[in-house]
Amino acid sequence: MSAPLQDLTVVELAAIGPTPFVGMMLAGMGAKVIRIERPRPSALEAMVPRKYDLPLRDRETVTLDLKTPEGVQAALELIAQADVLLEGLRPGVLERLGLGPEICHAQNPSLVYGRITGWGQEGPLAQTSGHDINYLSLTGALDAIGVSGGPPALPLNLVADFGGGGMLLAFGVLSALHQARVTGRGSVVDAAMIDGVAQLMAGVQGMEQAGLWSGPRGENLLDGGAPFYCVYEASCGGYVAVGAIEPQFYAVMLEGLGLDPAALPHQLDKPRWPELRARLAETFKSQSRDHWAALFYGTEACVTPVLAIDEVERHPHHAARGTYERRGAVIHPRPAPRLSDKT
């Protein structure tokens, strides 16, 4: 794999969630990432044994006590030689420690100072604690996810911590790096997880305003409400995921299931979706998950098995692409995206 960031040096201050995730992403593209560890890790940092804390891979580490003048000075010396600083502490903490943007930019004017918080550097909630679930709840994302008639469902901590937080910070850092290389001046990246989730919700928010997302959760096109975009149980107790939105994909799925479209409600007849769902559910329940996986593998039906975490490495598509790699006995996702010089 190409290493486009091999000329980049990143200093990462120990934190959880999106901060090490961004360090992992940048290291995966060849950046030299130096993580400044605390003398005593937080309770959350200590929960996962280091070799299984996959986002912390590919780092150099140094332990510094940033509550001491000596630790702050050692950190400043590293930051002075870096292109990027990554930090995920509460607003104002680094300023109080003597490592705020003004001091760091005085040492290194072209530094990209990347900050990730839940609520942002300013605003009435900026100093308030929060987690992924809270940022989802205030952006409409949490209310939109879940089965009809049930409570909101939690999409792990993938959406705010990593999609809306980590990816937003990585994008902001690379944007600021481009600006710094053009102007010679660094900047501060204020990446807020709540802002990132708002960005991710743009499409659904637009659909809602257009009247295309008008039902409660679990009753719309992309939230499991549509019988051709949802999950069905198989005879073995496993599940299959169906994403046959386009009519040509829907037709392939019905053919594989042995169902005559003329004997079913029309795909887009929403009042009859419960009837269509019941027919599809009955059919999928007649065979095992792996039967359907084999039947639809490589077709245009958009039907795939719902794999458990410990199954994914063995799937033939992942095996062919090398999506995962083993480092000793530990399975890791390979760095992504993939870059090459091929056209």
Buried (B, 14 or more C-beta within 10 A) or exposed (E): BEBEBEEBBBBBBBBBBBBBBBBBBBBBBBBBBBBBBBEEBEEEBEEEEEEEBBBBBBBEEEEBBBEEEEBBEBBBEBBEEBBBBBBBBBBEEBEEBBBBBEBBBEBBEBBBBBBBBBBBBEEEBBEEEBEBBBBBBBBBBBEBBBBBEEEBBBBEBEBBBBBBBBBBBBBBBBEBBEBBEEEEEBBBBBBBBBBBBBBBBEEBBEBBEEEEBEEEBBBBBBBBBBBBBBEBBBEEEBBBBBBBBEEEBBBBBBEBBEBEEEEBBEBEEBEBBEEBBEBBBEBBEEBBBEBBBEBBBEEBBBBBBBBEEEEBBEBEEBEEEEBBEEEEEEBBBEBEEEEEEEE
